[in-house]
Amino acid sequence: MTGRAAGPACHATAGCDVVVVGGGPAGLIAARDLASAGFHTIVVEEHSSVGLPVHCTGVLGVEAFDELDLPRASILTVAHSARFVSADGTSVLVDAAHVRAAVVDRASFDRALAELATDAGVELRRDTRVCAIDVTARGVNVTTPNAVLKARACVLACGANYRFNRPLGLGLPRLFVHSAQLEVPFPSIDPLEVHLGRRVAPGGFAWLVPFARGGESFARVGVMCDARARHWFHLFSERLKRAHGVSADWQPPRVKVLPLAPVRRTWAPRVLAVGDAAGLVKPTTGGGIYYGLLTGRMAAETLATALRDNQFDSLSMREYERRWRARLGPEIRAGLAFRAVATRLSDRAIDALVDLARVDGLVPLLKQTADFNWHRTAALSLLRNASFRRIVFSAIWS
């Protein structure tokens, strides 16, 4: 079985236990855990600097730092409230003291994870692009421009890049969205804002995440939508500039395609796919850091057992998928169902829901059920609310 792209001839190198393709959070935590368990692990990262270019908004629940032993020095600010703004400008503030979201410096966060990984014994090869992945009966050959890395197993952690998925039999995510984001100097505001509506970001939402660095105020501005991300980002950013008196020109945003649903299969003989490479993200927001970290750890646990037992058959590799489905499956199913409903709402329905939240019991309900890393309970609670259902079903039927 191969995952192949054209590349130059290379010389073979001595074998290792695991090659991790990709030096993002998912790959680095998998590598760190494997090296800590005593396995010779190599991470290959195509960019010359870990963490650059920055790929996402960099927000995850504070609880993850204790759960996964993550570096806290990269936290820029912690938010516990968000303002939801509808297309007509109506807004509602949801302030839940128990919900704490850490806004991290993604470059520093990734570099700190890389340092923890190398301290554990991981060999990190930067500026190294993988040309092909070939699975044999005895191991995995990972071809780079300068060498063929021979390993007993491989972790695919290359983000939303699926050139190896088809040859390895993993398939592609069945659902994608488009995003555009930019970090800019911005007047100090509080709290973070989520903007909703088809005239704002059809099929998704837009965001404004404020933070401070070095005594100066910044914000991460972005949109997630079903198409034309640059267009909707431009409209949203111009609206923000007018509202906050910003006159500076902004650089073009970073545009990406994001998965919102798992690939058909997240394992192959001797290969496990984690995080975005497996399509494992929060379907409600597209956030991938937490799911990437969790699945990176699960992959390391699965491979550690396989390496010790020298068992890489289907039953051994499938154990990884069983683990993540047990932990994340209900969240993903609920998130996809909630998203299917939300994306069918008109701006009038969204305006009515935000207005309902201002005058009814939705805010207390969200305060009780909201969790930044886990969305299923809040989504189901909303769908059980009679007033919420009445607005939603009326909009869908019409």
N, C-alpha and C positions, 0 to 999 in steps of 0.2 A: 504494500500500500504506500502511495506516495502523495506528498503535497508539493508539487514542483513548479518552479518558475525558472526561466533561463538564467544561467550564471556561468562564470568562467570556471575553468578547471582549477581544482584546489588540491592541496596535500592533506592527508589524514593526520589527525592528532590523537594523542593518547585518550583512552576512554574515560568517561566520568559516569556518575550515577544518573544525573538528570540535567538536561538542558532546558532552561526556561526562556521562551521566546517572547521578549518584551519586558522592559524595565519600569513599568508603571506599578501602582500600588498592589494590584492583584498578583502580578508576577513576583514582586519583591517580597511580599509576605509569604508566598509559597516557597520561594527560595530560602528565605530566612529560617522558616520552620524545618525545611528539609536539611539544611546545613546544621541546624541546632541538633537534629536527630542523628547526626554523624554521617550524612551522605554528601559526597562530592558533587557540588551543584554549580553550574555555570549559567549566568544570565547574559543573554545577548540583547543589546539595546541599539536600535538603528540610529538614534540621535547621538550627537557628541556629548550632550549634557543630559543627565537624568532630570526629568521634570520639565524640560523645555522641548518644544513650545507647550504652553499651558493649554490643556484640553477641555477643562470644565470649570464650573462655578466654584467648586471646592467647598461644599457645605455638607456636613454629616452630623448626626446626633452625637452629643458629647459622650454618651454612654459607650460608644464604640471604642473610645480611647482606653478605657479600663478593660473592656471585654477582649480587645485584641492587642493590648500592650503597644499602643501607638505613640509616636513622639508628640508631646504637647507644645513644644516650643514654636511650632509652626502656626498655632492658633492666633488669628488676628483679632477676633472678637467673638463673643457668644451672644446669640439672639434667642429670645424666648417669646417673641411676638411677631406677627406679620399683619400687614394691611392688605386686604383683598379689594381690588378696585374693578368695578364693572365698566362696560363700554361707555355708559352715560356719565361716568365720573363718580357715581355713588360708591362709597367705600365702607368697609366694616373692619374693625380691629379685632383680631383674635390674639389674646394674651394668655398664654398658659405657662405658669411658672415652672411646671415640671417638664415642659418641652424645651430643651436647650439645644440649639443648633450651633455648631462651631464653624465659623468661616475661617478656612485655613489658607495660608500662602502655599499654593499647590506646588510650586517649584521647591520651596523649602521642605514641605511635607514629603515629597518624593525623594529628595536628597537625603533627608534624615532616615527614611526607610532603607535607602540604599546603604547608608553607613551602618545601620543595624545589621543588614544582611551581610556586608563584607566583614563586620566584626564577628559574625557567626561562622565565617569561613567561606562565604560565597565568592566565587570568582566573577567579577563584573567586567564584561567586554563592551565598551561603548563604541559608537560609530561603526557598528557591525550589522549589516543587513543580511537577513536570512534569504537565501535564494531557493532552497528546496528542503523539504522534510521527507525522508524516505524511511518507512518502517519495514524492518526485516524480521525474520524469525528470531534473531538473536539480539536485536536492539533497534535504535533509531539513529539515522545519520542526518545531521543538521548541517546543510551546506551553506557556507558564507563565502564571500569573495576570496578569502585568504586561506580557508581551511574547511575541512569536514570534521565536525565535532561528533564523535561517537559516544552515544549514551545508552543507558538501559531503558530510559523513559524520557518523555518530553511533556512540558506544560506549555500550552498555547495561551499566551497572555498578551497578544499583540493588539488589543483593543478592537475597534470596529473596522477590522481589516480582514476580509474573508477569502483571500486568495488561496489559502491552504485548505479551506473547509470542504470544498467539493471533492478534491482528490482524496482527502482523508475520510470521506463519507459522513461528515458532520452536518452538511446542509447549511442553509442560511436562515437568519431570523425571518419570521413570517410578517413582521410589522416593523416599519421604519418611520422616523420623523426627521425633519430637518431643523438645524439649530444655527444660530449666529450669536456670537458673544464678543464683548470687548470690555477691557478694564480701563477706566478713565479717571482722571482727577474729577472730583464732584463735590458740591457743597455738602457739609455734614447734615445728615438727616437720620431720623429714626422713626419707625422701624423699617425693616426691609419690606418691599412692596411686591405683590403679585397682581398683574393686570390681566383681566379676562375679557373675552369677547371675540367674535369673528372679525370685527374691524380692527382688532389689535393683533391677534395671532391665531388665525383659523386652525382648528384642530389641536390647539395647545394653549400656551399662555406666554406672557412676557414677565420679566423680573428686573428688579432694581435692588441689588444687595450692597448696602453701604458698609464701609469699614475704614479703619485708620492704619496707616503705616508710616513710621518715622515722624509722627506728629502731623502728618498731612492726611486730608480726607480723600477717599477714593470710592468708587462704586463699580460693581460688575453689572453690566447691562446686557440683557440678552432676550432672545425669543426662541420658542420651540413651536413649530408649526408643521402643517402637512406639506407645504411647498413654498418656494420663493422666499427663503429665509432672509436674504439680503434686503429684499423689498420691504418686508414687514419690520425688520430691524431698523431700516432707515426711517420709516414712518414713526415708529415708537421712539427712537432716539431724538428725532426732531420735536416730538411732543414733550419729552422730558426736558430738553434744552429750554423750550419756551416756558415751561412751568417753573423751572428752577433758575432761570436767568443765566444759563450757560451760553457763552458766545463762541467758545473755542471750537475749531474744527476737529473732528475725530477721525482716526485712522479707520480703514475698512475693518469690519469685524472678522473674527475667525469663524468660518462656516464649516459645519460637519453634518454628516448623516449619522443618526443614532439608532441603535436597535431598541425595540420595545417589547420583544418577545423572544423566548429561547430558540436556539437552533434545534433542528430535528433531533440531534443526538450530541451530547457533550463529551463523549468518550469514543476512542478508537483503540485498537490494540497498542498499548504502551504510550498512549497520548490522552491527555485530559485538557479540555478547554475551560477557561475561567473568565469571569467578568464579562466585559463587552464582547470578547471573542466568542463567548458562548451565548450571547444575547441575553445575559442575566443582569437586568437593570430593573429599577422600579418602573412599572408600566404607567403609573400616574404622573411621574415627573421626569422620567428618563435618567434620574440620578443613578450613577453607577459605582461610586466609590465604595459604599458600604457592602453592596452585593459582591463587588469584586474582591474585597478583602475577605469576606466570609467564604466565598467559593475558593479563593486562593488557599485559605487554611484547610478547607475540606479536601482539596486536591492533594495537599501535602500529607494530610493524615492517611488518605487512601494510598498514595504512592509509597509512603513509609512502610506500610504493611506489605504491599506488593514487592518492594525491594528486599525486605527482610526475608520474605518467603520465596522470593524469585518466582512469583506467580503473576503473569500479566495477561491471563486469559480474559475472556469476555466477562465472566462472573466477577473477577477481581476488579476490573476497570469499571464495570457497571455499578459497583458499590458507591462510587463518587456521585453518580446521578441519583441513586437512591437517597444519599445523604442530603443533597441540596434540595431535592424535591420534598423531602420530609420537612425541611426547615423553611424553604422559600415558596414551595408550590402553592399553598393556600393564599399567600400574599400576592403572588403573580396572578393567579386566577381571579381573585377579587379585584385587583388593580386593573386587569384587562376588561373585566365586566363593567367596572365603574367608568373607565375611559370610554368604552363603547357608548355608554349613555351620555356622558358629558360632551363628547364631540358632536352629538346630534342636537345640542341645545342652541337655540337662536339667541341673539343678543338680548332680545326682550325677556326671554326666560332667565338668562344670566342676571340681568338687572333685577328681576323679581326675586331671584334667590338671594342676591346680596342684600336687597331690601328686607327680605324675610329674616335674614340673619341679624339685621339691625334691630328688629322689633319683636322677634319671637325668641324661641329657646335654642336656636341653633348654636349660638356662641357658647353657652354653658355646656351644651352637648359636646362640642368640639374640645372644649377645655378638659372635659372628663376623658375623652377617648383619643385625643390626638397623640401621636408619637412620631417623631421626625423620621425614624428609620423604619417604622412599621405602620402601614397605612390601612390595613384590612379592617381593623376594628372601627376606625372613624368612618370609612367608606360604608360599611354595613350599617352603622348607626344612622348615617344620613339617609340611606335608602329605606330604613325602617320608619323614618319620621313622616307622619301623614302629610304635613304641609309641603315638605320637600318633594315627596312622591307626587302630590297633586300637580305642582308646577312642572315637574320633569315629564310626567306622562302626558299632561296636556300639551306640552311643547312637542313631544315626539308624535303624538296622534295627529297634531295639526300640520 
